[in-house]
Amino acid sequence: LSSSSAASDVYKRQIKYRLISVQAKAKQKPENPWQELAEMGTGAHILQTIPAAFYAVMVTGSYQEAIETSIRAGGDTDSTAALAGALAGAYYGHEQVDEYLPHIEDAGALLELEQHLLESAPQ
């Protein structure tokens, strides 16, 4: 095994472990999920950003709540909220995202890309 392959395997195991841990924490239904998220860590490193985004989606009930929780936790809020927004949008659906589209620069281009992806996806 090359050293980069071994390092990749280490990251995969660590992310898997952290996601399992996040799932267990999310089942506890915290009163203030953003505080729990802040304690877990919301730094720019992939080992914090990915689990933090999944946690934000798992402990909230809407697209908006997932993003707000990511932001209120502090840390690398732009990365965490962007990933949480992508996950929440996929989970909750287009309807919860639509109201934000007028505020997004180049939203039309994003909608065209979405349509292209949907049309080119295997049936």
Solvent accessible surface area in square Angstrom, and as a share of the most:
residue,aa,sasa,rsa
1,L,185,0.92
2,S,66,0.43
3,S,99,0.64
4,S,84,0.54
5,S,41,0.26
6,A,41,0.31
7,A,49,0.38
8,S,47,0.30
9,D,48,0.25
10,V,61,0.35
11,Y,92,0.35
12,K,131,0.55
13,R,147,0.54
14,Q,72,0.32
15,I,29,0.15
16,K,133,0.56
17,Y,156,0.59
18,R,86,0.31
19,L,51,0.25
20,I,98,0.50
21,S,36,0.23
22,V,4,0.02
23,Q,89,0.40
24,A,54,0.42
25,K,67,0.28
26,A,7,0.05
27,K,144,0.61
28,Q,138,0.61
29,K,152,0.64
30,P,38,0.24
31,E,164,0.74
32,N,63,0.32
33,P,23,0.15
34,W,64,0.22
35,Q,81,0.36
36,E,47,0.21
37,L,0,0.00
38,A,46,0.36
39,E,142,0.64
40,M,48,0.22
41,G,15,0.15
42,T,10,0.06
43,G,26,0.25
44,A,83,0.64
45,H,88,0.39
46,I,82,0.41
47,L,18,0.09
48,Q,59,0.26
49,T,13,0.08
50,I,41,0.21
51,P,6,0.04
52,A,0,0.00
53,A,0,0.00
54,F,75,0.31
55,Y,0,0.00
56,A,0,0.00
57,V,18,0.10
58,M,72,0.32
59,V,25,0.14
60,T,22,0.13
61,G,52,0.50
62,S,25,0.16
63,Y,24,0.09
64,Q,87,0.39
65,E,83,0.37
66,A,0,0.00
67,I,40,0.20
68,E,76,0.34
69,T,11,0.06
70,S,0,0.00
71,I,90,0.46
72,R,144,0.53
73,A,12,0.10
74,G,25,0.24
75,G,64,0.62
76,D,33,0.17
77,T,41,0.24
78,D,105,0.55
79,S,45,0.29
80,T,0,0.00
81,A,13,0.10
82,A,70,0.54
83,L,57,0.28
84,A,0,0.00
85,G,8,0.08
86,A,65,0.51
87,L,45,0.23
88,A,0,0.00
89,G,15,0.15
90,A,91,0.71
91,Y,161,0.61
92,Y,46,0.17
93,G,20,0.19
94,H,74,0.33
95,E,135,0.61
96,Q,61,0.27
97,V,28,0.16
98,D,63,0.33
99,E,118,0.53
100,Y,60,0.23
101,L,28,0.14
102,P,110,0.69
103,H,155,0.69
104,I,68,0.34
105,E,150,0.67
106,D,103,0.53
107,A,14,0.11
108,G,44,0.42
109,A,60,0.46
110,L,91,0.45
111,L,67,0.33
112,E,128,0.57
113,L,94,0.47
114,E,59,0.26
115,Q,93,0.41
116,H,111,0.50
117,L,102,0.51
118,L,107,0.53
119,E,121,0.54
120,S,71,0.45
121,A,44,0.34
122,P,132,0.83
123,Q,203,0.90
